[in-house]
Amino acid sequence: MNGTIRKNITPGLAVDIVLKKDQPTGRLTRGIVKDILTHSPSHPHGIKVRLQDGQVGRVKAILPAQAE
């Protein structure tokens, strides 16, 4: 799914994000969405989210749901 569309992202979703400090390298950080920080319906660089561990970045990939 596309990380630039807000409606595709919900709390509890597993995602890969780029932190502000990692934007030059594109290094991804994996985590679970806690809060959605972007209010507009879309953003060309990815929707900004806060992960459960407190890190903030823009969504680059939405990971498939894990079977439990």
PyMOL Python script that loads the backbone (N, CA, C, O; Angstrom):
from pymol import cmd

cmd.read_pdbstr("""\
ATOM      1  N   MET A   1       0.827  -1.191   0.000  1.00  0.00           N
ATOM      2  CA  MET A   1       0.000   0.000   0.000  1.00  0.00           C
ATOM      3  C   MET A   1       0.870   1.253   0.000  1.00  0.00           C
ATOM      4  O   MET A   1       2.068   1.214   0.279  1.00  0.00           O
ATOM      5  N   ASN A   2       0.232   2.335  -0.316  1.00  0.00           N
ATOM      6  CA  ASN A   2       0.941   3.590  -0.494  1.00  0.00           C
ATOM      7  C   ASN A   2       1.018   4.382   0.820  1.00  0.00           C
ATOM      8  O   ASN A   2      -0.009   4.674   1.433  1.00  0.00           O
ATOM      9  N   GLY A   3       2.236   4.726   1.245  1.00  0.00           N
ATOM     10  CA  GLY A   3       2.434   5.486   2.479  1.00  0.00           C
ATOM     11  C   GLY A   3       2.209   6.981   2.339  1.00  0.00           C
ATOM     12  O   GLY A   3       2.384   7.730   3.301  1.00  0.00           O
ATOM     13  N   THR A   4       1.816   7.428   1.130  1.00  0.00           N
ATOM     14  CA  THR A   4       1.569   8.860   0.927  1.00  0.00           C
ATOM     15  C   THR A   4       0.091   9.207   1.078  1.00  0.00           C
ATOM     16  O   THR A   4      -0.269  10.382   1.020  1.00  0.00           O
ATOM     17  N   ILE A   5      -0.768   8.213   1.271  1.00  0.00           N
ATOM     18  CA  ILE A   5      -2.218   8.424   1.410  1.00  0.00           C
ATOM     19  C   ILE A   5      -2.616   8.173   2.856  1.00  0.00           C
ATOM     20  O   ILE A   5      -2.413   7.076   3.377  1.00  0.00           O
ATOM     21  N   ARG A   6      -3.185   9.190   3.511  1.00  0.00           N
ATOM     22  CA  ARG A   6      -3.497   9.112   4.946  1.00  0.00           C
ATOM     23  C   ARG A   6      -4.485   8.002   5.286  1.00  0.00           C
ATOM     24  O   ARG A   6      -4.343   7.350   6.321  1.00  0.00           O
ATOM     25  N   LYS A   7      -5.486   7.774   4.434  1.00  0.00           N
ATOM     26  CA  LYS A   7      -6.515   6.781   4.758  1.00  0.00           C
ATOM     27  C   LYS A   7      -5.973   5.347   4.764  1.00  0.00           C
ATOM     28  O   LYS A   7      -6.620   4.451   5.305  1.00  0.00           O
ATOM     29  N   ASN A   8      -4.793   5.119   4.169  1.00  0.00           N
ATOM     30  CA  ASN A   8      -4.179   3.784   4.174  1.00  0.00           C
ATOM     31  C   ASN A   8      -3.497   3.461   5.497  1.00  0.00           C
ATOM     32  O   ASN A   8      -3.117   2.314   5.728  1.00  0.00           O
ATOM     33  N   ILE A   9      -3.336   4.456   6.372  1.00  0.00           N
ATOM     34  CA  ILE A   9      -2.543   4.286   7.595  1.00  0.00           C
ATOM     35  C   ILE A   9      -3.458   4.380   8.811  1.00  0.00           C
ATOM     36  O   ILE A   9      -4.246   5.317   8.938  1.00  0.00           O
ATOM     37  N   THR A  10      -3.343   3.404   9.696  1.00  0.00           N
ATOM     38  CA  THR A  10      -4.134   3.397  10.925  1.00  0.00           C
ATOM     39  C   THR A  10      -3.236   3.029  12.097  1.00  0.00           C
ATOM     40  O   THR A  10      -2.235   2.338  11.906  1.00  0.00           O
ATOM     41  N   PRO A  11      -3.569   3.475  13.306  1.00  0.00           N
ATOM     42  CA  PRO A  11      -2.792   3.066  14.477  1.00  0.00           C
ATOM     43  C   PRO A  11      -2.769   1.540  14.592  1.00  0.00           C
ATOM     44  O   PRO A  11      -3.772   0.871  14.347  1.00  0.00           O
ATOM     45  N   GLY A  12      -1.613   1.009  14.966  1.00  0.00           N
ATOM     46  CA  GLY A  12      -1.445  -0.436  15.094  1.00  0.00           C
ATOM     47  C   GLY A  12      -0.847  -1.086  13.863  1.00  0.00           C
ATOM     48  O   GLY A  12      -0.514  -2.270  13.887  1.00  0.00           O
ATOM     49  N   LEU A  13      -0.708  -0.328  12.789  1.00  0.00           N
ATOM     50  CA  LEU A  13      -0.159  -0.844  11.539  1.00  0.00           C
ATOM     51  C   LEU A  13       1.365  -0.898  11.605  1.00  0.00           C
ATOM     52  O   LEU A  13       1.997   0.005  12.154  1.00  0.00           O
ATOM     53  N   ALA A  14       1.956  -1.954  11.046  1.00  0.00           N
ATOM     54  CA  ALA A  14       3.417  -2.071  10.958  1.00  0.00           C
ATOM     55  C   ALA A  14       3.892  -1.323   9.709  1.00  0.00           C
ATOM     56  O   ALA A  14       3.370  -1.531   8.614  1.00  0.00           O
ATOM     57  N   VAL A  15       4.888  -0.453   9.887  1.00  0.00           N
ATOM     58  CA  VAL A  15       5.374   0.386   8.781  1.00  0.00           C
ATOM     59  C   VAL A  15       6.897   0.528   8.836  1.00  0.00           C
ATOM     60  O   VAL A  15       7.528   0.282   9.863  1.00  0.00           O
ATOM     61  N   ASP A  16       7.457   0.928   7.706  1.00  0.00           N
ATOM     62  CA  ASP A  16       8.842   1.390   7.635  1.00  0.00           C
ATOM     63  C   ASP A  16       8.782   2.896   7.438  1.00  0.00           C
ATOM     64  O   ASP A  16       8.073   3.382   6.557  1.00  0.00           O
ATOM     65  N   ILE A  17       9.532   3.646   8.264  1.00  0.00           N
ATOM     66  CA  ILE A  17       9.562   5.106   8.157  1.00  0.00           C
ATOM     67  C   ILE A  17      10.994   5.585   7.958  1.00  0.00           C
ATOM     68  O   ILE A  17      11.952   4.866   8.242  1.00  0.00           O
ATOM     69  N   VAL A  18      11.119   6.810   7.466  1.00  0.00           N
ATOM     70  CA  VAL A  18      12.411   7.496   7.414  1.00  0.00           C
ATOM     71  C   VAL A  18      12.370   8.591   8.469  1.00  0.00           C
ATOM     72  O   VAL A  18      11.516   9.477   8.426  1.00  0.00           O
ATOM     73  N   LEU A  19      13.300   8.524   9.418  1.00  0.00           N
ATOM     74  CA  LEU A  19      13.419   9.562  10.436  1.00  0.00           C
ATOM     75  C   LEU A  19      14.031  10.810   9.801  1.00  0.00           C
ATOM     76  O   LEU A  19      14.717  10.708   8.784  1.00  0.00           O
ATOM     77  N   LYS A  20      13.794  11.978  10.383  1.00  0.00           N
ATOM     78  CA  LYS A  20      14.342  13.237   9.870  1.00  0.00           C
ATOM     79  C   LYS A  20      15.863  13.151   9.710  1.00  0.00           C
ATOM     80  O   LYS A  20      16.409  13.570   8.690  1.00  0.00           O
ATOM     81  N   LYS A  21      16.540  12.608  10.722  1.00  0.00           N
ATOM     82  CA  LYS A  21      18.010  12.528  10.675  1.00  0.00           C
ATOM     83  C   LYS A  21      18.507  11.553   9.609  1.00  0.00           C
ATOM     84  O   LYS A  21      19.665  11.627   9.198  1.00  0.00           O
ATOM     85  N   ASP A  22      17.639  10.633   9.153  1.00  0.00           N
ATOM     86  CA  ASP A  22      18.033   9.630   8.159  1.00  0.00           C
ATOM     87  C   ASP A  22      17.602   9.984   6.742  1.00  0.00           C
ATOM     88  O   ASP A  22      17.826   9.202   5.818  1.00  0.00           O
ATOM     89  N   GLN A  23      16.986  11.153   6.553  1.00  0.00           N
ATOM     90  CA  GLN A  23      16.517  11.523   5.220  1.00  0.00           C
ATOM     91  C   GLN A  23      17.632  11.551   4.174  1.00  0.00           C
ATOM     92  O   GLN A  23      17.398  11.116   3.046  1.00  0.00           O
ATOM     93  N   PRO A  24      18.843  12.045   4.496  1.00  0.00           N
ATOM     94  CA  PRO A  24      19.887  12.048   3.466  1.00  0.00           C
ATOM     95  C   PRO A  24      20.304  10.640   3.024  1.00  0.00           C
ATOM     96  O   PRO A  24      20.667  10.445   1.864  1.00  0.00           O
ATOM     97  N   THR A  25      20.258   9.669   3.921  1.00  0.00           N
ATOM     98  CA  THR A  25      20.690   8.312   3.586  1.00  0.00           C
ATOM     99  C   THR A  25      19.529   7.417   3.170  1.00  0.00           C
ATOM    100  O   THR A  25      19.738   6.415   2.486  1.00  0.00           O
ATOM    101  N   GLY A  26      18.299   7.769   3.578  1.00  0.00           N
ATOM    102  CA  GLY A  26      17.139   6.943   3.267  1.00  0.00           C
ATOM    103  C   GLY A  26      17.014   5.716   4.154  1.00  0.00           C
ATOM    104  O   GLY A  26      16.237   4.812   3.845  1.00  0.00           O
ATOM    105  N   ARG A  27      17.762   5.667   5.250  1.00  0.00           N
ATOM    106  CA  ARG A  27      17.717   4.524   6.170  1.00  0.00           C
ATOM    107  C   ARG A  27      16.315   4.383   6.759  1.00  0.00           C
ATOM    108  O   ARG A  27      15.725   5.359   7.223  1.00  0.00           O
ATOM    109  N   LEU A  28      15.791   3.157   6.734  1.00  0.00           N
ATOM    110  CA  LEU A  28      14.433   2.907   7.213  1.00  0.00           C
ATOM    111  C   LEU A  28      14.431   2.402   8.645  1.00  0.00           C
ATOM    112  O   LEU A  28      15.345   1.699   9.077  1.00  0.00           O
ATOM    113  N   THR A  29      13.390   2.774   9.368  1.00  0.00           N
ATOM    114  CA  THR A  29      13.162   2.319  10.735  1.00  0.00           C
ATOM    115  C   THR A  29      11.802   1.641  10.758  1.00  0.00           C
ATOM    116  O   THR A  29      10.819   2.192  10.265  1.00  0.00           O
ATOM    117  N   ARG A  30      11.747   0.441  11.333  1.00  0.00           N
ATOM    118  CA  ARG A  30      10.494  -0.327  11.367  1.00  0.00           C
ATOM    119  C   ARG A  30       9.816  -0.159  12.716  1.00  0.00           C
ATOM    120  O   ARG A  30      10.476  -0.126  13.755  1.00  0.00           O
ATOM    121  N   GLY A  31       8.484  -0.052  12.690  1.00  0.00           N
ATOM    122  CA  GLY A  31       7.759   0.070  13.943  1.00  0.00           C
ATOM    123  C   GLY A  31       6.262  -0.011  13.737  1.00  0.00           C
ATOM    124  O   GLY A  31       5.775  -0.243  12.630  1.00  0.00           O
ATOM    125  N   ILE A  32       5.543   0.187  14.831  1.00  0.00           N
ATOM    126  CA  ILE A  32       4.086   0.140  14.845  1.00  0.00           C
ATOM    127  C   ILE A  32       3.557   1.570  15.048  1.00  0.00           C
ATOM    128  O   ILE A  32       4.009   2.281  15.945  1.00  0.00           O
ATOM    129  N   VAL A  33       2.605   1.979  14.214  1.00  0.00           N
ATOM    130  CA  VAL A  33       2.039   3.332  14.275  1.00  0.00           C
ATOM    131  C   VAL A  33       1.261   3.518  15.576  1.00  0.00           C
ATOM    132  O   VAL A  33       0.404   2.709  15.931  1.00  0.00           O
ATOM    133  N   LYS A  34       1.586   4.612  16.282  1.00  0.00           N
ATOM    134  CA  LYS A  34       0.821   5.013  17.467  1.00  0.00           C
ATOM    135  C   LYS A  34      -0.112   6.164  17.117  1.00  0.00           C
ATOM    136  O   LYS A  34      -1.305   6.113  17.416  1.00  0.00           O
ATOM    137  N   ASP A  35       0.435   7.219  16.475  1.00  0.00           N
ATOM    138  CA  ASP A  35      -0.341   8.410  16.122  1.00  0.00           C
ATOM    139  C   ASP A  35      -0.038   8.808  14.684  1.00  0.00           C
ATOM    140  O   ASP A  35       1.081   8.631  14.201  1.00  0.00           O
ATOM    141  N   ILE A  36      -1.050   9.350  14.003  1.00  0.00           N
ATOM    142  CA  ILE A  36      -0.866   9.928  12.674  1.00  0.00           C
ATOM    143  C   ILE A  36      -0.756  11.438  12.858  1.00  0.00           C
ATOM    144  O   ILE A  36      -1.665  12.062  13.406  1.00  0.00           O
ATOM    145  N   LEU A  37       0.344  12.030  12.407  1.00  0.00           N
ATOM    146  CA  LEU A  37       0.611  13.446  12.647  1.00  0.00           C
ATOM    147  C   LEU A  37       0.266  14.343  11.459  1.00  0.00           C
ATOM    148  O   LEU A  37       0.062  15.543  11.641  1.00  0.00           O
ATOM    149  N   THR A  38       0.197  13.785  10.244  1.00  0.00           N
ATOM    150  CA  THR A  38      -0.181  14.575   9.069  1.00  0.00           C
ATOM    151  C   THR A  38      -1.697  14.683   9.014  1.00  0.00           C
ATOM    152  O   THR A  38      -2.400  13.679   9.122  1.00  0.00           O
ATOM    153  N   HIS A  39      -2.203  15.912   8.845  1.00  0.00           N
ATOM    154  CA  HIS A  39      -3.648  16.118   8.815  1.00  0.00           C
ATOM    155  C   HIS A  39      -4.221  16.119   7.400  1.00  0.00           C
ATOM    156  O   HIS A  39      -5.409  15.854   7.218  1.00  0.00           O
ATOM    157  N   SER A  40      -3.394  16.413   6.396  1.00  0.00           N
ATOM    158  CA  SER A  40      -3.903  16.443   5.020  1.00  0.00           C
ATOM    159  C   SER A  40      -4.128  15.014   4.514  1.00  0.00           C
ATOM    160  O   SER A  40      -3.529  14.076   5.039  1.00  0.00           O
ATOM    161  N   PRO A  41      -4.984  14.839   3.502  1.00  0.00           N
ATOM    162  CA  PRO A  41      -5.305  13.489   3.010  1.00  0.00           C
ATOM    163  C   PRO A  41      -4.123  12.772   2.363  1.00  0.00           C
ATOM    164  O   PRO A  41      -4.111  11.543   2.282  1.00  0.00           O
ATOM    165  N   SER A  42      -3.126  13.537   1.899  1.00  0.00           N
ATOM    166  CA  SER A  42      -1.942  12.914   1.294  1.00  0.00           C
ATOM    167  C   SER A  42      -0.743  13.848   1.459  1.00  0.00           C
ATOM    168  O   SER A  42      -0.889  15.040   1.730  1.00  0.00           O
ATOM    169  N   HIS A  43       0.456  13.262   1.286  1.00  0.00           N
ATOM    170  CA  HIS A  43       1.691  14.047   1.333  1.00  0.00           C
ATOM    171  C   HIS A  43       2.687  13.363   0.406  1.00  0.00           C
ATOM    172  O   HIS A  43       2.870  12.149   0.503  1.00  0.00           O
ATOM    173  N   PRO A  44       3.335  14.103  -0.491  1.00  0.00           N
ATOM    174  CA  PRO A  44       4.215  13.476  -1.491  1.00  0.00           C
ATOM    175  C   PRO A  44       5.414  12.730  -0.906  1.00  0.00           C
ATOM    176  O   PRO A  44       5.939  11.822  -1.551  1.00  0.00           O
ATOM    177  N   HIS A  45       5.856  13.090   0.292  1.00  0.00           N
ATOM    178  CA  HIS A  45       7.024  12.430   0.894  1.00  0.00           C
ATOM    179  C   HIS A  45       6.638  11.373   1.910  1.00  0.00           C
ATOM    180  O   HIS A  45       7.512  10.759   2.523  1.00  0.00           O
ATOM    181  N   GLY A  46       5.349  11.151   2.099  1.00  0.00           N
ATOM    182  CA  GLY A  46       4.885  10.161   3.061  1.00  0.00           C
ATOM    183  C   GLY A  46       4.172  10.819   4.226  1.00  0.00           C
ATOM    184  O   GLY A  46       4.484  11.947   4.607  1.00  0.00           O
ATOM    185  N   ILE A  47       3.214  10.102   4.787  1.00  0.00           N
ATOM    186  CA  ILE A  47       2.451  10.596   5.931  1.00  0.00           C
ATOM    187  C   ILE A  47       3.335  10.534   7.175  1.00  0.00           C
ATOM    188  O   ILE A  47       3.992   9.523   7.424  1.00  0.00           O
ATOM    189  N   LYS A  48       3.350  11.608   7.950  1.00  0.00           N
ATOM    190  CA  LYS A  48       4.171  11.651   9.162  1.00  0.00           C
ATOM    191  C   LYS A  48       3.431  10.950  10.294  1.00  0.00           C
ATOM    192  O   LYS A  48       2.260  11.227  10.554  1.00  0.00           O
ATOM    193  N   VAL A  49       4.140  10.029  10.969  1.00  0.00           N
ATOM    194  CA  VAL A  49       3.543   9.260  12.068  1.00  0.00           C
ATOM    195  C   VAL A  49       4.488   9.222  13.257  1.00  0.00           C
ATOM    196  O   VAL A  49       5.689   9.458  13.125  1.00  0.00           O
ATOM    197  N   ARG A  50       3.921   8.918  14.424  1.00  0.00           N
ATOM    198  CA  ARG A  50       4.703   8.619  15.627  1.00  0.00           C
ATOM    199  C   ARG A  50       4.560   7.129  15.878  1.00  0.00           C
ATOM    200  O   ARG A  50       3.451   6.594  15.904  1.00  0.00           O
ATOM    201  N   LEU A  51       5.699   6.459  16.064  1.00  0.00           N
ATOM    202  CA  LEU A  51       5.670   5.034  16.361  1.00  0.00           C
ATOM    203  C   LEU A  51       5.422   4.819  17.847  1.00  0.00           C
ATOM    204  O   LEU A  51       5.505   5.758  18.638  1.00  0.00           O
ATOM    205  N   GLN A  52       5.115   3.577  18.225  1.00  0.00           N
ATOM    206  CA  GLN A  52       4.857   3.264  19.630  1.00  0.00           C
ATOM    207  C   GLN A  52       6.065   3.551  20.516  1.00  0.00           C
ATOM    208  O   GLN A  52       5.903   3.819  21.706  1.00  0.00           O
ATOM    209  N   ASP A  53       7.283   3.499  19.949  1.00  0.00           N
ATOM    210  CA  ASP A  53       8.482   3.795  20.746  1.00  0.00           C
ATOM    211  C   ASP A  53       8.809   5.287  20.784  1.00  0.00           C
ATOM    212  O   ASP A  53       9.820   5.680  21.365  1.00  0.00           O
ATOM    213  N   GLY A  54       7.955   6.134  20.163  1.00  0.00           N
ATOM    214  CA  GLY A  54       8.129   7.577  20.236  1.00  0.00           C
ATOM    215  C   GLY A  54       8.846   8.213  19.057  1.00  0.00           C
ATOM    216  O   GLY A  54       8.876   9.439  18.953  1.00  0.00           O
ATOM    217  N   GLN A  55       9.421   7.422  18.171  1.00  0.00           N
ATOM    218  CA  GLN A  55      10.122   7.978  17.022  1.00  0.00           C
ATOM    219  C   GLN A  55       9.113   8.528  16.014  1.00  0.00           C
ATOM    220  O   GLN A  55       8.017   7.992  15.851  1.00  0.00           O
ATOM    221  N   VAL A  56       9.516   9.623  15.334  1.00  0.00           N
ATOM    222  CA  VAL A  56       8.638  10.286  14.370  1.00  0.00           C
ATOM    223  C   VAL A  56       9.316  10.291  13.010  1.00  0.00           C
ATOM    224  O   VAL A  56      10.504  10.596  12.897  1.00  0.00           O
ATOM    225  N   GLY A  57       8.551   9.952  11.981  1.00  0.00           N
ATOM    226  CA  GLY A  57       9.085   9.982  10.628  1.00  0.00           C
ATOM    227  C   GLY A  57       7.976   9.825   9.606  1.00  0.00           C
ATOM    228  O   GLY A  57       6.798   9.735   9.953  1.00  0.00           O
ATOM    229  N   ARG A  58       8.373   9.794   8.330  1.00  0.00           N
ATOM    230  CA  ARG A  58       7.418   9.682   7.230  1.00  0.00           C
ATOM    231  C   ARG A  58       7.365   8.245   6.726  1.00  0.00           C
ATOM    232  O   ARG A  58       8.394   7.591   6.556  1.00  0.00           O
ATOM    233  N   VAL A  59       6.142   7.766   6.491  1.00  0.00           N
ATOM    234  CA  VAL A  59       5.933   6.373   6.067  1.00  0.00           C
ATOM    235  C   VAL A  59       6.452   6.177   4.648  1.00  0.00           C
ATOM    236  O   VAL A  59       6.067   6.903   3.731  1.00  0.00           O
ATOM    237  N   LYS A  60       7.326   5.194   4.475  1.00  0.00           N
ATOM    238  CA  LYS A  60       7.836   4.821   3.158  1.00  0.00           C
ATOM    239  C   LYS A  60       7.262   3.498   2.691  1.00  0.00           C
ATOM    240  O   LYS A  60       7.184   3.253   1.487  1.00  0.00           O
ATOM    241  N   ALA A  61       6.851   2.627   3.631  1.00  0.00           N
ATOM    242  CA  ALA A  61       6.271   1.339   3.250  1.00  0.00           C
ATOM    243  C   ALA A  61       5.319   0.882   4.352  1.00  0.00           C
ATOM    244  O   ALA A  61       5.585   1.052   5.542  1.00  0.00           O
ATOM    245  N   ILE A  62       4.209   0.301   3.922  1.00  0.00           N
ATOM    246  CA  ILE A  62       3.263  -0.321   4.835  1.00  0.00           C
ATOM    247  C   ILE A  62       3.493  -1.812   4.723  1.00  0.00           C
ATOM    248  O   ILE A  62       3.409  -2.377   3.632  1.00  0.00           O
ATOM    249  N   LEU A  63       3.784  -2.455   5.844  1.00  0.00           N
ATOM    250  CA  LEU A  63       4.132  -3.875   5.848  1.00  0.00           C
ATOM    251  C   LEU A  63       2.879  -4.736   5.871  1.00  0.00           C
ATOM    252  O   LEU A  63       1.860  -4.333   6.431  1.00  0.00           O
ATOM    253  N   PRO A  64       2.947  -5.933   5.262  1.00  0.00           N
ATOM    254  CA  PRO A  64       1.789  -6.815   5.293  1.00  0.00           C
ATOM    255  C   PRO A  64       1.460  -7.243   6.718  1.00  0.00           C
ATOM    256  O   PRO A  64       2.350  -7.351   7.562  1.00  0.00           O
ATOM    257  N   ALA A  65       0.190  -7.484   6.979  1.00  0.00           N
ATOM    258  CA  ALA A  65      -0.249  -7.910   8.317  1.00  0.00           C
ATOM    259  C   ALA A  65       0.381  -9.252   8.659  1.00  0.00           C
ATOM    260  O   ALA A  65       0.469 -10.147   7.818  1.00  0.00           O
ATOM    261  N   GLN A  66       0.816  -9.377   9.910  1.00  0.00           N
ATOM    262  CA  GLN A  66       1.409 -10.625  10.386  1.00  0.00           C
ATOM    263  C   GLN A  66       0.304 -11.569  10.839  1.00  0.00           C
ATOM    264  O   GLN A  66      -0.615 -11.156  11.547  1.00  0.00           O
ATOM    265  N   ALA A  67       0.387 -12.830  10.436  1.00  0.00           N
ATOM    266  CA  ALA A  67      -0.574 -13.829  10.910  1.00  0.00           C
ATOM    267  C   ALA A  67      -0.255 -14.164  12.366  1.00  0.00           C
ATOM    268  O   ALA A  67       0.905 -14.364  12.725  1.00  0.00           O
ATOM    269  N   GLU A  68      -1.294 -14.225  13.199  1.00  0.00           N
ATOM    270  CA  GLU A  68      -1.052 -14.479  14.612  1.00  0.00           C
ATOM    271  C   GLU A  68      -1.351 -15.890  15.001  1.00  0.00           C
ATOM    272  O   GLU A  68      -1.194 -16.255  16.166  1.00  0.00           O
TER     273      GLU A  68
END
""", "prot")
cmd.dss("prot")
cmd.show_as("cartoon", "prot")
cmd.util.cbc("prot")
cmd.orient("prot")
